[in-house]
Amino acid sequence: MAKLNPYLNFDGKAEEAFTFYKSVFGGEFRGEVFKMGNAPGTENLSDEEKNRVMHIALPIGDDLLMASDIVPSFGQTLNVGNNNYVSIFPESRDEADRLFKGLSEGGNVEMPIEDQFWGDYFGSFQDRYGVHWMVNYNEEYTK
């Protein structure tokens, strides 16, 4: 079965965002934080764009959260929207609370984490970097 990993784009905030995510989830980045300035053909980028992230990855459980920054001089733009969510399925209610509290800090809570009518403990929010998250715990899923 193919494995899906969320890949996020930022406008110069990828490393800052992933340092924050690392503080919440723990662990270490997989490989180095690759910068745009290390790639061939980037000699004419500004120093600011050379310092943008080409690739960063953070293992979370058996999954991998990955990201990069856009490069405006390449004609790339970032349109932050609600079309992408990262859905987290923690192993306990306590872990759900910890992740929700940590990741939503400084963000905008859409649905507070609480017991929902469909039987799950669920909440959603947009973090301080514009990324949308869902935290969903159901004891039956962990059996």
C-alpha positions as CSV (number, residue, x, y, z in Angstrom):
1,M,0.0,0.0,0.0
2,A,1.3,3.5,-0.9
3,K,2.0,5.8,2.0
4,L,0.9,9.4,2.0
5,N,2.9,12.2,3.7
6,P,1.7,15.7,4.1
7,Y,3.9,18.3,2.3
8,L,3.5,21.9,3.3
9,N,4.7,25.1,1.6
10,F,5.6,28.3,3.4
11,D,6.7,31.8,2.4
12,G,10.1,32.0,4.1
13,K,8.8,30.4,7.4
14,A,9.4,26.7,6.8
15,E,12.3,26.3,9.2
16,E,10.7,28.4,11.9
17,A,7.5,26.4,11.6
18,F,9.2,23.1,11.7
19,T,11.3,24.1,14.7
20,F,8.0,24.9,16.4
21,Y,6.5,21.5,15.2
22,K,9.6,19.7,16.5
23,S,9.1,21.4,19.9
24,V,5.6,20.0,20.1
25,F,6.1,16.5,18.6
26,G,9.7,15.9,19.6
27,G,12.2,14.0,17.5
28,E,14.8,15.2,15.1
29,F,14.7,16.3,11.5
30,R,15.3,13.6,9.0
31,G,18.5,14.5,7.2
32,E,19.7,18.1,7.0
33,V,17.7,21.2,6.4
34,F,18.4,21.8,2.7
35,K,18.6,25.5,1.7
36,M,17.8,26.9,-1.7
37,G,21.3,28.4,-2.0
38,N,22.8,24.9,-2.0
39,A,21.0,23.9,-5.2
40,P,22.5,24.3,-8.7
41,G,21.2,27.3,-10.6
42,T,20.5,29.5,-7.5
43,E,23.6,31.7,-7.8
44,N,21.5,34.8,-8.7
45,L,19.1,34.5,-5.8
46,S,19.1,37.1,-3.1
47,D,20.7,36.2,0.2
48,E,17.2,36.0,1.7
49,E,16.0,33.6,-1.0
50,K,19.2,31.5,-0.8
51,N,18.4,31.0,2.9
52,R,14.9,29.7,2.2
53,V,14.3,26.0,2.8
54,M,14.4,23.7,-0.2
55,H,13.4,20.7,1.9
56,I,12.8,19.8,5.5
57,A,11.3,16.7,7.0
58,L,10.2,15.7,10.5
59,P,9.3,12.1,11.4
60,I,6.1,11.9,13.5
61,G,5.4,8.3,14.5
62,D,5.5,6.2,11.4
63,D,4.7,9.3,9.2
64,L,6.8,12.1,7.8
65,L,5.8,15.7,7.7
66,M,7.7,17.6,5.0
67,A,7.9,21.2,3.7
68,S,9.7,23.8,1.6
69,D,9.6,27.6,1.1
70,I,8.4,29.2,-2.1
71,V,10.9,31.3,-4.1
72,P,9.2,34.5,-5.3
73,S,11.9,35.3,-7.9
74,F,11.0,31.9,-9.5
75,G,7.4,33.3,-9.9
76,Q,6.1,31.2,-7.0
77,T,3.4,32.6,-4.8
78,L,1.8,31.1,-1.7
79,N,-1.9,31.3,-1.2
80,V,-2.7,30.2,2.3
81,G,-6.1,28.6,2.4
82,N,-8.2,26.0,4.1
83,N,-7.8,23.4,1.3
84,N,-5.2,21.4,3.2
85,Y,-5.4,20.0,6.7
86,V,-3.0,17.7,8.5
87,S,-5.1,15.1,10.4
88,I,-3.5,13.7,13.5
89,F,-4.7,10.4,15.1
90,P,-3.0,10.3,18.6
91,E,-2.9,7.2,20.7
92,S,-4.6,8.7,23.8
93,R,-6.9,11.4,24.9
94,D,-4.0,13.0,26.9
95,E,-1.8,13.1,23.8
96,A,-4.7,14.6,21.8
97,D,-5.0,17.4,24.4
98,R,-1.2,18.0,24.4
99,L,-0.9,18.2,20.6
100,F,-4.0,20.4,20.3
101,K,-2.8,22.8,22.9
102,G,0.7,23.0,21.6
103,L,0.0,23.3,17.9
104,S,-2.9,25.7,18.3
105,E,-0.9,28.1,20.5
106,G,-0.9,31.5,18.7
107,G,-3.3,30.2,16.1
108,N,-7.1,30.3,15.5
109,V,-9.2,27.5,17.0
110,E,-12.1,26.5,14.6
111,M,-13.5,23.8,16.8
112,P,-12.3,23.3,20.4
113,I,-11.3,19.8,21.1
114,E,-14.1,18.0,22.8
115,D,-16.4,15.0,22.6
116,Q,-18.4,15.2,19.3
117,F,-21.8,13.9,18.4
118,W,-20.3,11.2,16.1
119,G,-18.4,9.7,19.1
120,D,-14.9,11.0,18.6
121,Y,-12.8,13.5,20.6
122,F,-12.1,16.1,18.0
123,G,-10.9,19.6,17.4
124,S,-9.6,21.7,14.5
125,F,-7.6,24.9,14.2
126,Q,-5.3,27.0,12.0
127,D,-1.8,27.3,13.5
128,R,0.2,30.5,13.7
129,Y,1.7,29.7,10.3
130,G,-1.6,29.3,8.4
131,V,-1.5,25.4,8.4
132,H,-4.9,23.8,9.2
133,W,-4.9,20.8,11.6
134,M,-7.4,18.3,12.9
135,V,-6.9,16.2,16.0
136,N,-9.1,13.2,16.1
137,Y,-9.1,10.6,18.9
138,N,-11.3,7.6,19.2
139,E,-10.4,4.7,21.5
140,E,-11.7,2.2,19.0
141,Y,-9.1,3.3,16.4
142,T,-6.3,2.4,18.8
143,K,-7.3,-1.2,19.4
